[in-house]
């Protein structure tokens, strides 16, 4: 008998859809990151007696730098072929043929970090009193830490940047990709699926590498054709589980079975007995780490305020954020296939120089006389 010590995550990445434009949790959390952190920056500037109007200018710099830096970082570091194959697709948030709103698919935190540091250098060139480069960056990294927590939470809703298989009791089976796929117009053109539900199955033992037995229940609308329902269950659903969703399910064994039944109200339902893959919720690990970093940096700033030693918070941010990123990569699946051939994946390779820069800045900060 299997002991059900894993979490089945079926949260939808979409909040609601207006026509062909879906509002997704990732986009909402991304926007909230700027709105919330802007209010915190107002508070910081007010406490230090700096012009609050400068916050609006800084926010514009931050928004532009984050989006451009994160997107270019992903393309350059992970998908450089897009530069020649689809240059317009680098920044277009939709597909043209056929039209589909997709958002910016693929953002790299390392690119965002580089973009933000460069943008703040441009901002500080205005030489405003009390706003040197390090004085500005030290305040901004407090906000970036909180924004990072919200963005990683958005990754969790999207079931992306997934962790490696594990048998830890807090492991997560990400099933919402199946819900999205099976209820899409492509898989269910007649719209006969009413609901999809999941439940742990204790009638089968666990498999190796995080394989856990689960039952998938597909409930069809009243009047649905038995033939169409059977085709969705036996052909479409099994095809999805075996092919495009192989990172989330293992439906290749003999224990994967399907069964149709009729409910008391006359509607049809299908049960698919299969195995999900329980994984480290790596997105939540990074989100929690960013929350801790945010609270620590905010506390440290409150001790000094305008007398904060230049570079102190930036150095801590780079060491903590990208040092832990290096460690967490050992618990995550590689994002691109080419990384499987590297001794370290791209996230780790890009983290090393940022950690080194952080150490140099922190040492310099402690040696420099306090402002």
ABEGO torsion letter per residue (X at the ends): XBBBBBBBBABBABABBBEABBBBAAAAAAAAAAAAAAAAAAAAAAAAGBBAAAAAAAAAAAAAAAAAAAAAAAAAAABAAAAAABAAAAABABBAOBBBBAEBBGBBAAAAAAAAAAAAAAAAAAGBBGBBAAAAAAAAAAAAAAAAAAAAAAAAAAGBGBBBBBABAABBBBAAAAAAAAABAAABAAGABABBBBBBBAABBBBBGGBBBBBBBBBBBBGBBAAAAAAAAAAAAAAAAABAAAAABBAABAABBBBBBBBAAGBBBBBBBBBBBBBBBAAAAAAAAAAAAAAAAAAAAAAAEAABBBGAAAAAAAAAAAAAAAAAAAABBBABAAAAABABBAAAAAAAAAAAAAAAAAAAAAABBBX
